[in-house]
Amino acid sequence: MHNLAPNSSIPGGMYRWLNVLLVLAALTAPALAQNPSKDLTNSSLEDLLNLEVTSVSKKEEKLFQTAAAVYVITQEEIRRSGLTSIPELLRLAPGLQVARIDGTKWAISARGFNGRIANKLLVLIDGRSVYSPETSGVYWEVQDLLLENIERIEVIRGPGGTLWGANAVNGVINIITKSTQETREGVVTASAGSEEQGFGSFRYGANLGDKASYRVFGKYLNRRELVDATGLRANDGMQFGRGGGRVEWQPTERDNLTLDGDIYRTNLRENPTAVSPADPFAPFGNKSGELTGGHILGRWERAYSKRSDIALQVYYDRFSRKLFELADDINTFDLDFQHHTALGSRQDIVWGFGYRLVSHQTEDNSSRPIRFTPSAKKVQLFSGFAQDEVNLVKDRLRLILGVKLEHNYLTGFEAQPSVRLSWTPSASQTAWAAVSRAVRTPARSQQDIRVNYQAFPGPGGIPVLVSVFGSPGPKSETLQAYELGYRAQPHRRLSLDVATFYNAYDRLTSFEPGLPFFETDPQPALVVPTYYGNLLYGETYGLEAAVNLEVTRRWKLRGSYSFLRLQLHRDAASTDTISEGAEGYDPRHQFQLHSYLNLWRSFDLDTALYRVSRLSGQQVPGYTRIDSRLGWHARENVEISGGVQNLLDNRHAEFNGPDTLVVASQVRRSVYGKVTFRF
């Protein structure tokens, strides 16, 4: 990686430019008369509320009528946000906790329990799970896409285990990409800035005869490092490249075939804090690493009629890591079948089954700070689900009953049922309620891992290692969730969405102290162990509210507020003294306000305000963030944009939890410019 200047300063001219833009936004909003460009700010609230979503029921349904807390990040929101990565885009969704750890890592969760390895949020790309089977978390440093390929991101806050299985405990994120029919053109983007120093991408799509189409794409970025608490550079940047393509073929009027795949490579630097048993007193140093992988996916869809269809999806995914802490390879094969059919005029059923095979291979090296024993393991997962939607009163009252059964190698069979009720008394109102059970099954790390967290000299100079070990018999964490929600459009220019919840958790992960022991490999040392346990329980409750306001035909506002309270308790048999501190790892209050304004002559001005309260368990202060973007459609096929992010402060911390295993960095103010050319 390149050595870069430590601070990202913005000259006084930039501040004056931003002030002018904000003043123009306030003065011109009511009076502009130029026809606005065709985008989200030109869509009516009815259009936005009637968006079709698929992640709630594994079939298309209108967002306004869903019996779940759902938010959709649209392609136009993505374009006008100025954000360039999937983790940063998730800040747009109300109720998510999104915090940056260092130059390459994020902590992201829904409704609590945030961390680098947040293990209660299932993340999908076109229905393909991207969570890690070794930790049940998501490695956000490799989950990046060509943003122009994304159609929408569906964010479900609350349990989704009935359809999506284990780990969909607190929420589901499904990133849905465009079909090749929508990308039959060429797109080239180029961007540069104080953080994204070099960024470029291309996409090209076209027809293949009368019944098929394709696209290919490539993306590269050079992301600059962040800074430490003193403002000095942290040397934790990255270089990332991804390429791939998709082919879609419709051999008959009833059948659709899809073949999709990509490969990626990430070169990064980080400041790890885990300890090597071979050199336990070595000072923390900057390390380089490499992450590579890719996937290939095939899907067959057949529509027997407007009331019956099936889908079969198969994919293979590979992930390879070469880092100071751990080197390993993970290979995943997954098969999923689904059948959707309507019975009579009142019932709509979705059912299916799945199979997954995971192969995990690590280095058998006792000097590694993180180690799995045994070094190789293959595991299987079998699952089946069914959901029945019953129209009790046509177009007014719906009852949705569902259950998913899974069998895993650690805890055997797990059941995840749910009951949902949706009431639509009028075209402008929907109320819903849900009771669900969800589970997080143990990851391999809870059984086979060893992490060396700390070292200090003992008697006679013998190293003392503080280490965390897996448990021979880990149990599944369970959730009983209760939700209520209400959506309304009281005026054609105003809509609101409110959701409340109470979650009761049992058998949560705890860390139980063990008896010290001596070891001689790779050198003599006294080990002070802590073991994974399941002797914690707790509850969360909160409220999430979102409002859309169409001030004028050219100016729209979107705002949201979320409140979250987490309480944790030890079982009487537990000797854990640290886990209850996780109550302060999530912000209690979050607020955001987005302004989308169409200016004259194809200009648009977009501003976002975020307020995140402090993380009391990490001594991380609350912060306020403002992003602003100015876009210009210079021609029909050329867009030029630029802006500033984190305008208010030179730097701020966002997360510093104990599971990060790296020295946390601070987010800086940054500026950027971007050009998009379509042909």
C-alpha positions as CSV (number, residue, x, y, z in Angstrom):
1,M,0.0,0.0,0.0
2,H,1.1,3.6,-0.5
3,N,2.2,5.8,2.3
4,L,-0.3,8.6,2.5
5,A,-0.6,12.0,4.3
6,P,-2.2,11.6,7.7
7,N,-5.0,14.1,7.5
8,S,-7.6,14.9,5.0
9,S,-8.0,18.6,5.3
10,I,-10.6,20.6,3.3
11,P,-9.6,24.1,2.1
12,G,-11.6,27.1,3.0
13,G,-12.9,27.4,-0.5
14,M,-14.6,24.0,-0.2
15,Y,-16.4,25.2,3.0
16,R,-17.6,28.3,1.1
17,W,-18.8,26.1,-1.8
18,L,-20.8,23.9,0.6
19,N,-22.3,26.9,2.3
20,V,-23.4,28.3,-1.0
21,L,-25.1,25.0,-1.9
22,L,-26.9,24.7,1.4
23,V,-28.2,28.3,1.1
24,L,-29.3,27.6,-2.5
25,A,-31.2,24.5,-1.3
26,A,-33.1,26.6,1.3
27,L,-33.9,29.5,-1.0
28,T,-34.7,27.7,-4.3
29,A,-36.7,24.7,-3.1
30,P,-40.2,26.3,-3.4
31,A,-39.6,28.2,-6.6
32,L,-37.7,26.1,-9.1
33,A,-39.5,25.4,-12.4
34,Q,-37.1,23.2,-14.5
35,N,-38.4,19.7,-15.2
36,P,-36.6,17.4,-12.8
37,S,-34.6,14.3,-13.9
38,K,-36.3,11.0,-13.6
39,D,-35.3,9.6,-10.2
40,L,-36.6,8.8,-6.7
41,T,-37.3,12.5,-6.1
42,N,-39.7,12.4,-9.0
43,S,-41.5,9.3,-7.8
44,S,-44.7,9.6,-5.9
45,L,-45.0,8.3,-2.3
46,E,-47.5,5.7,-3.7
47,D,-44.8,4.4,-6.1
48,L,-42.3,4.0,-3.2
49,L,-44.8,2.3,-0.9
50,N,-45.9,-0.1,-3.6
51,L,-42.4,-1.3,-4.3
52,E,-42.4,-5.1,-4.7
53,V,-40.3,-7.0,-2.1
54,T,-39.4,-10.7,-2.0
55,S,-37.3,-11.3,1.1
56,V,-40.2,-11.2,3.6
57,S,-42.2,-14.1,2.1
58,K,-39.9,-15.5,-0.7
59,K,-42.5,-14.2,-3.2
60,E,-43.4,-10.8,-4.5
61,E,-45.6,-8.6,-2.3
62,K,-46.1,-4.9,-1.9
63,L,-43.9,-3.2,0.7
64,F,-46.9,-1.3,2.2
65,Q,-48.7,-4.6,3.1
66,T,-45.9,-6.6,4.5
67,A,-46.2,-8.0,8.0
68,A,-42.6,-7.1,8.9
69,A,-40.3,-4.1,9.6
70,V,-38.9,-3.6,6.1
71,Y,-36.9,-0.8,4.4
72,V,-35.8,-0.8,0.8
73,I,-32.7,1.1,-0.3
74,T,-33.4,1.8,-4.0
75,Q,-30.9,2.3,-6.8
76,E,-31.5,6.0,-6.9
77,E,-30.8,6.3,-3.2
78,I,-27.6,4.5,-3.8
79,R,-26.6,6.8,-6.7
80,R,-27.5,10.0,-4.9
81,S,-25.9,9.0,-1.6
82,G,-22.3,9.4,-2.9
83,L,-21.4,6.3,-0.9
84,T,-19.2,3.7,-2.6
85,S,-19.3,0.5,-0.5
86,I,-22.0,-1.9,0.7
87,P,-21.4,-1.4,4.4
88,E,-21.6,2.4,4.1
89,L,-24.8,2.1,2.1
90,L,-26.4,0.3,4.9
91,R,-26.3,3.5,6.9
92,L,-29.3,4.5,4.8
93,A,-31.6,1.9,6.4
94,P,-33.4,3.0,9.6
95,G,-32.7,0.8,12.7
96,L,-29.4,-0.7,11.6
97,Q,-26.3,-0.2,13.7
98,V,-23.4,0.5,11.3
99,A,-20.0,1.5,12.7
100,R,-16.6,1.5,11.0
101,I,-13.8,-0.2,12.9
102,D,-10.8,0.6,10.8
103,G,-9.9,1.2,7.1
104,T,-11.3,-2.2,6.0
105,K,-13.7,-3.5,8.7
106,W,-17.2,-2.6,9.9
107,A,-19.5,-3.7,12.7
108,I,-23.1,-4.0,11.4
109,S,-26.2,-5.4,13.2
110,A,-29.9,-4.9,13.6
111,R,-31.6,-4.5,17.0
112,G,-28.4,-5.0,19.1
113,F,-25.4,-7.3,19.7
114,N,-23.2,-5.4,17.3
115,G,-19.6,-6.4,16.7
116,R,-17.0,-7.2,14.1
117,I,-18.5,-10.7,14.0
118,A,-22.1,-9.7,14.6
119,N,-23.7,-13.2,14.3
120,K,-27.4,-12.5,14.4
121,L,-27.8,-10.8,11.1
122,L,-28.1,-12.9,7.9
123,V,-26.8,-11.2,4.7
124,L,-27.7,-12.5,1.3
125,I,-26.8,-11.5,-2.3
126,D,-29.5,-12.6,-4.7
127,G,-30.5,-15.2,-2.1
128,R,-27.0,-16.5,-1.7
129,S,-25.8,-16.4,1.9
130,V,-22.5,-14.6,2.5
131,Y,-22.1,-15.2,6.2
132,S,-19.0,-17.1,7.3
133,P,-19.7,-20.6,8.6
134,E,-16.6,-20.4,10.8
135,T,-18.0,-17.5,12.9
136,S,-21.6,-16.8,11.7
137,G,-20.5,-13.2,10.9
138,V,-19.9,-11.3,7.7
139,Y,-16.5,-10.3,6.4
140,W,-17.5,-6.9,5.0
141,E,-14.1,-6.2,3.6
142,V,-14.9,-8.6,0.7
143,Q,-18.6,-8.0,0.3
144,D,-18.5,-5.3,-2.4
145,L,-20.3,-5.1,-5.7
146,L,-20.6,-2.9,-8.7
147,L,-23.1,-0.5,-7.3
148,E,-24.7,0.2,-10.7
149,N,-25.6,-3.5,-10.8
150,I,-27.8,-3.3,-7.7
151,E,-31.5,-3.0,-8.2
152,R,-32.4,-2.6,-4.5
153,I,-31.3,-3.7,-1.0
154,E,-34.1,-5.1,1.1
155,V,-33.5,-4.7,4.9
156,I,-35.7,-6.7,7.3
157,R,-35.4,-5.8,10.9
158,G,-36.6,-8.7,13.1
159,P,-36.5,-12.5,12.8
160,G,-36.4,-14.1,9.4
161,G,-35.6,-17.7,10.5
162,T,-38.9,-19.2,9.3
163,L,-37.8,-18.7,5.7
164,W,-34.1,-18.1,5.8
165,G,-33.0,-20.3,8.7
166,A,-30.4,-20.0,11.4
167,N,-28.6,-16.7,11.9
168,A,-31.6,-14.7,10.6
169,V,-32.2,-13.8,14.3
170,N,-32.3,-10.0,14.4
171,G,-32.6,-9.3,10.7
172,V,-32.1,-10.1,7.1
173,I,-30.3,-8.1,4.4
174,N,-30.9,-9.2,0.8
175,I,-28.9,-7.4,-1.9
176,I,-30.8,-7.9,-5.1
177,T,-29.0,-7.2,-8.4
178,K,-30.5,-6.2,-11.8
179,S,-31.4,-8.7,-14.5
180,T,-29.3,-8.7,-17.6
181,Q,-32.3,-7.3,-19.5
182,E,-32.0,-4.1,-17.5
183,T,-28.2,-3.8,-18.1
184,R,-28.0,-4.0,-21.9
185,E,-25.6,-1.0,-22.2
186,G,-22.1,0.1,-21.3
187,V,-21.3,2.0,-18.1
188,V,-17.9,3.4,-17.1
189,T,-17.2,5.2,-13.8
190,A,-14.1,6.9,-12.5
191,S,-13.7,8.5,-9.1
192,A,-11.0,10.0,-7.0
193,G,-10.9,11.6,-3.5
194,S,-9.1,12.0,-0.3
195,E,-10.2,8.5,1.0
196,E,-11.1,6.6,-2.2
197,Q,-7.9,7.6,-3.9
198,G,-8.5,5.6,-7.0
199,F,-11.8,4.0,-8.0
200,G,-12.9,2.7,-11.4
201,S,-15.5,0.3,-12.8
202,F,-17.0,-0.8,-16.1
203,R,-20.0,-2.9,-17.1
204,Y,-21.2,-4.0,-20.5
205,G,-24.3,-5.9,-21.4
206,A,-26.1,-7.0,-24.6
207,N,-28.4,-9.6,-26.1
208,L,-27.3,-13.1,-27.1
209,G,-29.8,-13.9,-29.8
210,D,-33.5,-13.5,-29.2
211,K,-33.8,-15.3,-25.9
212,A,-30.7,-14.6,-23.9
213,S,-28.7,-11.6,-22.6
214,Y,-25.5,-11.2,-20.6
215,R,-23.3,-8.7,-18.8
216,V,-19.7,-8.5,-17.7
217,F,-18.2,-6.1,-15.2
218,G,-15.0,-5.2,-13.4
219,K,-14.2,-2.9,-10.4
220,Y,-11.1,-1.6,-8.7
221,L,-10.5,0.6,-5.7
222,N,-7.6,1.9,-3.7
223,R,-9.0,2.9,-0.3
224,R,-6.8,5.2,1.8
225,E,-6.0,4.4,5.4
226,L,-7.8,6.0,8.4
227,V,-6.1,7.7,11.3
228,D,-5.5,6.8,15.0
229,A,-6.7,8.8,18.1
230,T,-3.8,11.2,17.7
231,G,-4.5,12.0,14.0
232,L,-1.6,10.0,12.7
233,R,-2.1,7.6,9.8
234,A,-3.1,4.1,10.8
235,N,-1.7,2.3,7.7
236,D,-4.9,0.2,7.4
237,G,-6.0,0.8,3.8
238,M,-6.7,-1.6,1.1
239,Q,-6.7,-2.4,-2.6
240,F,-9.7,-4.3,-4.0
241,G,-10.5,-5.8,-7.4
242,R,-13.6,-7.8,-8.5
243,G,-14.8,-9.0,-11.9
244,G,-17.5,-11.3,-13.1
245,G,-20.6,-11.6,-15.2
246,R,-24.1,-13.1,-15.7
247,V,-26.0,-14.8,-18.5
248,E,-29.8,-15.2,-18.5
249,W,-31.7,-17.4,-20.9
250,Q,-35.4,-17.9,-21.5
251,P,-35.6,-21.1,-23.6
252,T,-39.4,-21.2,-23.3
253,E,-42.1,-18.8,-22.1
254,R,-42.3,-20.6,-18.8
255,D,-38.6,-21.1,-18.0
256,N,-35.7,-18.8,-17.0
257,L,-32.1,-19.9,-16.5
258,T,-29.4,-17.8,-14.8
259,L,-25.7,-18.4,-14.6
260,D,-23.8,-15.9,-12.4
261,G,-20.3,-15.7,-11.0
262,D,-17.4,-13.5,-9.9
263,I,-13.9,-13.5,-8.4
264,Y,-12.3,-11.0,-6.1
265,R,-9.0,-10.2,-4.4
266,T,-8.3,-7.8,-1.5
267,N,-4.9,-6.7,-0.4
268,L,-5.1,-5.0,3.0
269,R,-3.1,-3.8,5.9
270,E,-4.2,-3.9,9.5
271,N,-2.9,-3.5,13.1
272,P,-3.8,-6.8,14.8
273,T,-3.8,-7.2,18.6
274,A,-3.9,-11.0,18.9
275,V,-0.8,-12.6,20.4
276,S,1.5,-15.2,18.8
277,P,2.5,-18.0,21.3
278,A,5.8,-18.2,19.5
279,D,6.6,-14.5,20.3
280,P,4.1,-13.4,22.9
281,F,5.8,-10.2,24.0
282,A,6.3,-8.8,20.5
283,P,4.9,-5.3,20.2
284,F,1.8,-4.8,18.0
285,G,2.8,-4.2,14.5
286,N,1.3,-3.4,11.1
287,K,0.7,-6.5,9.0
288,S,-0.4,-7.1,5.5
289,G,-2.9,-9.7,4.3
290,E,-4.7,-11.1,1.3
291,L,-8.3,-12.3,0.9
292,T,-9.4,-14.0,-2.3
293,G,-12.5,-15.9,-3.4
294,G,-15.4,-16.1,-5.7
295,H,-18.6,-17.9,-6.5
296,I,-20.6,-19.5,-9.3
297,L,-24.4,-19.7,-9.1
298,G,-27.0,-21.4,-11.3
299,R,-30.8,-20.9,-11.0
300,W,-33.7,-22.4,-12.8
301,E,-37.2,-20.9,-12.5
302,R,-40.4,-22.3,-14.1
303,A,-43.8,-20.7,-14.0
304,Y,-46.6,-23.2,-14.4
305,S,-49.2,-20.5,-14.2
306,K,-49.8,-17.2,-12.5
307,R,-50.6,-19.1,-9.4
308,S,-47.8,-21.7,-9.3
309,D,-44.0,-21.6,-9.8
310,I,-40.8,-23.3,-8.7
311,A,-37.2,-22.3,-8.4
312,L,-34.0,-24.4,-8.0
313,Q,-30.8,-22.7,-7.0
314,V,-27.3,-24.2,-6.7
315,Y,-24.1,-22.3,-5.9
316,Y,-20.5,-22.9,-5.0
317,D,-18.5,-20.3,-3.0
318,R,-14.8,-20.2,-2.1
319,F,-13.1,-17.9,0.4
320,S,-9.3,-17.9,1.1
321,R,-7.6,-15.8,3.7
322,K,-3.9,-15.2,4.3
323,L,-3.5,-13.0,7.4
324,F,-1.1,-12.9,10.3
325,E,-3.8,-14.2,12.7
326,L,-5.1,-17.0,10.6
327,A,-4.7,-18.6,7.2
328,D,-7.6,-20.8,6.0
329,D,-9.9,-21.8,3.1
330,I,-13.6,-22.2,3.2
331,N,-15.6,-24.0,0.4
332,T,-19.4,-24.0,0.4
333,F,-21.8,-25.9,-1.8
334,D,-25.5,-25.0,-1.4
335,L,-28.7,-26.3,-3.0
336,D,-32.1,-24.7,-2.5
337,F,-35.5,-25.7,-3.9
338,Q,-38.7,-23.7,-3.6
339,H,-42.3,-24.1,-4.7
340,H,-44.9,-21.4,-4.6
341,T,-48.6,-22.2,-5.2
342,A,-52.0,-20.7,-4.6
343,L,-54.8,-22.9,-3.2
344,G,-58.2,-21.5,-4.1
345,S,-58.8,-17.8,-3.7
346,R,-57.7,-17.5,0.0
347,Q,-54.5,-19.5,0.5
348,D,-51.0,-18.9,-0.8
349,I,-48.3,-21.5,0.1
350,V,-44.5,-21.4,-0.2
351,W,-42.5,-24.4,0.8
352,G,-39.0,-25.8,0.0
353,F,-35.9,-27.6,1.2
354,G,-32.2,-27.1,1.2
355,Y,-28.8,-28.7,1.7
356,R,-25.4,-27.2,2.4
357,L,-21.9,-28.7,2.6
358,V,-19.1,-26.7,4.1
359,S,-15.4,-27.6,4.0
360,H,-13.1,-25.6,6.3
361,Q,-9.3,-26.1,6.1
362,T,-6.8,-24.1,8.2
363,E,-3.0,-24.2,8.9
364,D,-2.0,-26.7,11.6
365,N,0.4,-24.1,13.2
366,S,0.6,-23.6,16.9
367,S,2.4,-20.3,16.4
368,R,-0.7,-18.6,15.0
369,P,-2.6,-16.2,17.2
370,I,-5.8,-17.9,16.1
371,R,-6.0,-21.6,15.6
372,F,-8.7,-24.3,14.8
373,T,-8.3,-27.8,16.1
374,P,-8.8,-30.0,14.2
375,S,-7.4,-28.1,11.2
376,A,-9.9,-29.6,8.8
377,K,-13.6,-30.3,9.1
378,K,-16.6,-30.9,6.8
379,V,-20.1,-30.2,8.0
380,Q,-23.6,-30.6,6.5
381,L,-26.9,-28.7,7.0
382,F,-30.3,-30.0,6.0
383,S,-33.4,-27.8,6.1
384,G,-37.0,-27.6,5.1
385,F,-39.7,-24.9,5.4
386,A,-43.3,-24.1,4.7
387,Q,-45.4,-20.9,5.0
388,D,-49.1,-20.5,4.4
389,E,-50.7,-17.1,3.9
390,V,-54.4,-17.2,4.5
391,N,-56.7,-14.3,3.4
392,L,-59.2,-14.2,6.3
393,V,-60.9,-11.1,4.8
394,K,-60.0,-10.5,1.2
395,D,-57.5,-7.6,0.7
396,R,-58.0,-6.7,4.3
397,L,-56.9,-9.3,6.8
398,R,-54.1,-11.8,6.3
399,L,-52.7,-14.6,8.6
400,I,-49.3,-16.0,7.8
401,L,-48.2,-19.2,9.5
402,G,-44.8,-20.7,8.9
403,V,-42.0,-23.0,10.3
404,K,-38.5,-24.0,9.3
405,L,-36.8,-27.2,10.4
406,E,-33.0,-27.5,10.2
407,H,-30.6,-30.2,11.2
408,N,-26.9,-29.3,12.0
409,Y,-24.0,-31.4,13.2
410,L,-23.7,-29.6,16.6
411,T,-27.2,-29.3,18.1
412,G,-29.4,-31.5,15.9
413,F,-32.9,-30.4,14.9
414,E,-33.9,-26.8,15.4
415,A,-37.4,-25.4,14.7
416,Q,-38.2,-21.8,13.9
417,P,-41.9,-21.1,13.7
418,S,-43.7,-17.7,13.3
419,V,-47.2,-16.3,13.2
420,R,-47.9,-13.0,11.5
421,L,-51.0,-11.0,11.0
422,S,-51.5,-8.1,8.6
423,W,-54.6,-5.8,8.7
424,T,-55.2,-3.3,5.9
425,P,-58.4,-1.4,6.9
426,S,-57.9,1.1,4.0
427,A,-55.7,1.7,1.0
428,S,-53.7,4.2,3.2
429,Q,-53.1,2.1,6.3
430,T,-51.6,-1.2,7.3
431,A,-51.1,-2.6,10.8
432,W,-49.3,-5.8,11.6
433,A,-48.2,-8.0,14.4
434,A,-45.8,-11.0,14.7
435,V,-44.6,-13.6,17.1
436,S,-41.5,-15.6,16.1
437,R,-38.9,-18.0,17.4
438,A,-35.4,-17.9,15.9
439,V,-32.1,-19.6,16.7
440,R,-28.5,-18.9,16.1
441,T,-26.8,-22.2,15.7
442,P,-23.2,-22.5,17.0
443,A,-20.4,-21.7,14.5
444,R,-17.3,-23.8,14.3
445,S,-15.4,-21.2,16.2
446,Q,-17.5,-21.9,19.3
447,Q,-16.3,-25.5,19.4
448,D,-12.8,-25.6,17.8
449,I,-11.2,-22.2,18.1
450,R,-8.4,-20.8,20.2
451,V,-7.7,-17.1,20.3
452,N,-4.7,-15.7,22.2
453,Y,-5.8,-12.3,23.4
454,Q,-3.1,-11.1,25.8
455,A,0.3,-12.1,27.2
456,F,2.4,-10.9,30.2
457,P,5.5,-12.2,32.0
458,G,4.9,-14.8,34.8
459,P,7.1,-16.2,37.5
460,G,10.6,-16.8,36.3
461,G,9.8,-14.9,33.1
462,I,7.5,-17.7,31.7
463,P,4.9,-16.2,29.4
464,V,1.3,-16.2,30.6
465,L,-1.2,-16.4,27.8
466,V,-4.8,-15.3,28.2
467,S,-6.7,-17.3,25.6
468,V,-10.3,-18.1,24.6
469,F,-11.2,-21.7,23.7
470,G,-14.2,-23.3,22.1
471,S,-16.6,-25.5,24.1
472,P,-17.0,-29.2,23.3
473,G,-20.8,-28.9,23.5
474,P,-22.0,-25.5,22.4
475,K,-25.7,-24.8,22.3
476,S,-27.9,-22.7,20.0
477,E,-28.9,-19.2,21.1
478,T,-32.7,-18.8,21.0
479,L,-35.0,-15.8,20.6
480,Q,-38.6,-15.3,21.2
481,A,-39.7,-12.1,19.4
482,Y,-42.8,-10.0,19.6
483,E,-43.4,-7.2,17.1
484,L,-46.0,-4.6,16.3
485,G,-46.0,-2.2,13.3
486,Y,-48.1,0.4,11.6
487,R,-47.8,2.1,8.1
488,A,-49.9,5.0,6.9
489,Q,-50.1,7.6,4.2
490,P,-52.3,10.3,5.9
491,H,-51.6,12.7,3.0
492,R,-50.4,12.2,-0.6
493,R,-47.2,14.0,0.4
494,L,-46.6,12.2,3.7
495,S,-46.1,8.7,4.8
496,L,-44.9,7.1,8.0
497,D,-43.7,3.7,9.2
498,V,-43.5,2.7,12.9
499,A,-42.3,-0.6,14.4
500,T,-41.9,-1.7,18.0
501,F,-40.4,-4.9,19.3
502,Y,-39.6,-6.9,22.5
503,N,-37.0,-9.7,22.1
504,A,-36.3,-12.3,24.8
505,Y,-33.0,-14.2,24.4
506,D,-31.8,-17.4,26.1
507,R,-28.6,-19.4,26.0
508,L,-26.6,-16.4,24.8
509,T,-22.8,-16.8,24.5
510,S,-20.9,-16.3,27.7
511,F,-17.2,-16.5,28.5
512,E,-16.5,-18.8,31.4
513,P,-13.1,-18.8,33.2
514,G,-11.2,-22.1,33.4
515,L,-8.3,-23.6,35.4
516,P,-4.8,-22.5,34.2
517,F,-2.5,-25.1,32.6
518,F,1.0,-25.4,31.2
519,E,1.9,-26.0,27.6
520,T,5.2,-26.5,25.8
521,D,4.3,-26.0,22.1
522,P,5.6,-23.8,20.5
523,Q,7.4,-22.8,23.8
524,P,6.7,-23.3,27.5
525,A,3.9,-21.0,28.7
526,L,1.2,-20.8,31.4
527,V,-2.3,-20.6,29.8
528,V,-5.1,-18.8,31.5
529,P,-8.2,-20.1,29.6
530,T,-11.7,-18.8,29.1
531,Y,-14.2,-21.1,27.4
532,Y,-17.3,-20.3,25.3
533,G,-20.5,-21.0,27.3
534,N,-24.2,-20.4,27.0
535,L,-25.0,-19.1,30.4
536,L,-26.3,-15.6,29.5
537,Y,-29.8,-14.4,28.8
538,G,-31.3,-11.1,28.1
539,E,-33.9,-8.9,26.4
540,T,-34.0,-6.0,24.0
541,Y,-36.9,-3.6,23.3
542,G,-37.2,-0.6,21.1
543,L,-38.9,1.5,18.5
544,E,-38.1,2.4,14.9
545,A,-39.9,5.2,13.0
546,A,-39.5,6.5,9.5
547,V,-41.2,9.4,7.7
548,N,-41.2,10.5,4.1
549,L,-42.3,14.0,3.2
550,E,-42.7,15.5,-0.3
551,V,-42.2,19.2,0.4
552,T,-42.5,20.1,-3.3
553,R,-42.4,18.3,-6.5
554,R,-38.7,18.9,-6.5
555,W,-37.8,18.5,-2.9
556,K,-38.3,15.4,-0.7
557,L,-37.2,14.7,2.8
558,R,-36.8,11.3,4.5
559,G,-36.1,11.0,8.2
560,S,-35.9,8.2,10.8
561,Y,-35.4,7.7,14.5
562,S,-34.6,4.5,16.4
563,F,-34.4,3.6,20.1
564,L,-32.8,0.5,21.4
565,R,-32.4,-0.9,24.9
566,L,-30.4,-4.1,25.6
567,Q,-30.3,-5.8,29.0
568,L,-28.1,-8.9,29.8
569,H,-28.1,-11.2,32.8
570,R,-25.9,-14.0,33.9
571,D,-27.2,-17.4,34.8
572,A,-26.7,-18.5,38.4
573,A,-24.1,-21.0,37.3
574,S,-22.0,-18.5,35.3
575,T,-18.7,-17.0,36.5
576,D,-18.5,-14.7,33.5
577,T,-17.5,-11.1,34.6
578,I,-17.3,-9.4,31.2
579,S,-20.2,-10.3,28.9
580,E,-22.8,-8.0,30.6
581,G,-20.6,-5.1,29.4
582,A,-22.0,-5.7,25.9
583,E,-25.1,-3.8,26.9
584,G,-23.2,-0.7,25.9
585,Y,-22.0,-1.8,22.5
586,D,-25.0,-0.4,20.6
587,P,-26.2,3.2,20.4
588,R,-29.4,3.8,22.3
589,H,-30.6,6.6,20.0
590,Q,-30.1,7.0,16.2
591,F,-31.5,9.8,14.0
592,Q,-31.1,10.6,10.3
593,L,-32.5,13.1,7.9
594,H,-32.0,13.0,4.1
595,S,-32.8,15.8,1.7
596,Y,-33.2,15.2,-2.1
597,L,-33.4,18.4,-4.1
598,N,-33.6,18.9,-7.8
599,L,-32.0,22.1,-8.9
600,W,-32.0,23.9,-12.2
601,R,-30.4,22.7,-15.5
602,S,-30.1,19.0,-14.4
603,F,-28.4,19.7,-11.1
604,D,-29.3,17.9,-7.9
605,L,-28.2,18.5,-4.4
606,D,-28.4,15.8,-1.8
607,T,-27.6,16.2,1.9
608,A,-27.7,13.6,4.7
609,L,-27.5,14.2,8.5
610,Y,-26.8,11.4,10.9
611,R,-26.8,11.5,14.7
612,V,-25.6,8.4,16.6
613,S,-25.5,8.4,20.4
614,R,-22.5,7.2,22.4
615,L,-21.4,3.6,23.0
616,S,-21.2,3.6,26.8
617,G,-19.6,0.1,27.0
618,Q,-16.7,1.2,24.8
619,Q,-16.1,4.8,25.8
620,V,-16.9,5.9,22.2
621,P,-18.6,9.3,22.2
622,G,-21.7,10.0,20.1
623,Y,-21.2,11.8,16.8
624,T,-23.0,13.9,14.2
625,R,-22.2,13.3,10.6
626,I,-23.2,15.4,7.5
627,D,-22.7,14.2,3.9
628,S,-23.4,16.5,1.0
629,R,-23.4,15.7,-2.8
630,L,-23.8,17.9,-5.9
631,G,-24.7,16.0,-9.1
632,W,-24.8,17.4,-12.7
633,H,-26.3,15.5,-15.7
634,A,-24.0,17.2,-18.2
635,R,-25.6,15.2,-21.0
636,E,-28.2,12.4,-21.1
637,N,-25.4,9.8,-20.8
638,V,-22.9,11.7,-18.6
639,E,-23.2,12.5,-14.9
640,I,-20.6,14.4,-12.9
641,S,-20.8,14.5,-9.1
642,G,-18.8,15.4,-6.1
643,G,-19.2,16.1,-2.5
644,V,-17.9,15.9,1.1
645,Q,-18.5,13.3,3.8
646,N,-18.2,13.7,7.6
647,L,-18.3,17.4,7.1
648,L,-18.5,18.4,10.8
649,D,-15.4,17.0,12.3
650,N,-11.9,16.1,11.3
651,R,-12.1,12.6,12.7
652,H,-14.2,10.5,15.1
653,A,-14.3,7.0,16.5
654,E,-17.3,4.7,15.8
655,F,-16.5,1.3,17.4
656,N,-13.9,-0.3,19.6
657,G,-15.3,-3.6,20.9
658,P,-13.1,-6.4,22.2
659,D,-14.0,-8.8,19.3
660,T,-12.3,-6.5,16.7
661,L,-8.8,-8.0,17.3
662,V,-7.4,-4.9,15.6
663,V,-6.4,-1.4,16.8
664,A,-9.5,0.6,16.0
665,S,-9.1,3.7,13.8
666,Q,-11.0,6.9,13.4
667,V,-13.2,8.0,10.5
668,R,-12.0,11.2,8.7
669,R,-13.6,14.0,6.8
670,S,-13.2,13.3,3.1
671,V,-14.0,14.7,-0.4
672,Y,-14.6,13.0,-3.7
673,G,-15.4,13.5,-7.4
674,K,-17.0,11.0,-9.8
675,V,-17.8,10.8,-13.5
676,T,-20.3,8.2,-14.9
677,F,-20.5,7.6,-18.7
678,R,-23.1,5.4,-20.3
679,F,-23.0,4.2,-23.9
